[in-house]
Amino acid sequence: EKGGWDSFMDKEIHEEPHAVADTLLGRFDLEGRLNLDEVRIDEEIFRSIDKIIVIACGTAAYAGMVAKYAIEHWVRIPVEVELAHEFRYRDPILTSRTLVVAISQSGETMDTLMALRHAREQGSRVLAICNTQGSTIPRESDAVLYTHAGPEIAVASTKAFVAQITAAYLIGLYLAQVKGAMYRDEIRGILDELRAMPDKIQRVIDTQSQTIEAAATKMINAQSFLFLGRHVGYPVAMEGALKLKEIAYTFTEGFAAGELKHGPIALVDEGEPVVVIVPPARGRNILHSKVISAIEEVRARGAYTIAVAEEGDDDVRDYADVVFWRPQCPTLMSPLVDVIPMQLFAMDMAKLKGLDVDKPRNLAKSVTVE
Ligand code: M6R
């Protein structure tokens, strides 16, 4: 069933271009008009939504964090992202104008299920983003937008993550369309950018795998890793840290690069590996120079720096010990490519340590208890 791959994780990473392309398929026309009729929530209701709360756990929650940056920017309504188990027990503010988006690959995560039940009891509508047809979470939601990533077997989630971001972006763009928050041309432009992502993901896999494996071989004895990013790079850093914890059993922490001087930089010592997600450099992006200075700061304290950066970003060469290159793309699209080296790196580390990458100790594919 692994179709010639060493592991399901390997196979599933290689399926990521398809996961994104198939999730986009048939959901908009060439004029850039989204059609989410399958979701079966009245346009009128979508138009009345004044707040979104994303509930999810683990990787699905990081996909939600990425979507927050995009949806707030496009639709201009507040988007909160909360771990489902925290949300349920803190008396959250929910109204009939709140759209709760429950993200789950398996559709069986009990924490997420309990949270969505609570939201519905409070009169909010729940829209699920789910990868498993007919599972409990979509069945109990008001509506569902399926990710078409195909079955995900490895415990560490990979292709589901990029498909979840894609689906959440479609919901954001749909809201922008029905609320008139953006011009048709703008929406069409973003859909074109999304459509270009599968090839870019493929390119990362094709061109970076060897460099990534060599870096993993070099770092095999590292005791811990720090991951940092800013803006959408922040949830990607957390996701990269989670992957390495889960399958390589390495202590990692992912945090926002801006937090460095508020504490985490104290951890940096000679040889400490620090993975940095670098935002696009083009358009004199202020975040780019801020992240570059974060690399300088940790390097000055002896860190071994691994950057994920855009092709053509010459500044990075001077500061990073290793660079994993990704094709150029707009900032909001970058998580779809930046996460790929994170996943490959974790997988290579786990394999080199002789671990079972598909079935890490102590973990189950879906967590069906609260
Ligand atoms: O099936 P779900 O998407 O609801 O699962 C949520 C988390 O349990 C899941 O993403 C978990 O964090 C993965 N093991 C991450 O690789």
Residues whose N, C-alpha, C, O or C-beta is under 5 A from the ligand:
A	BS01	M6R	C57 G58 T59 A60 I103 S104 Q105 S106 G107 T109 V155 A156 S157 K365
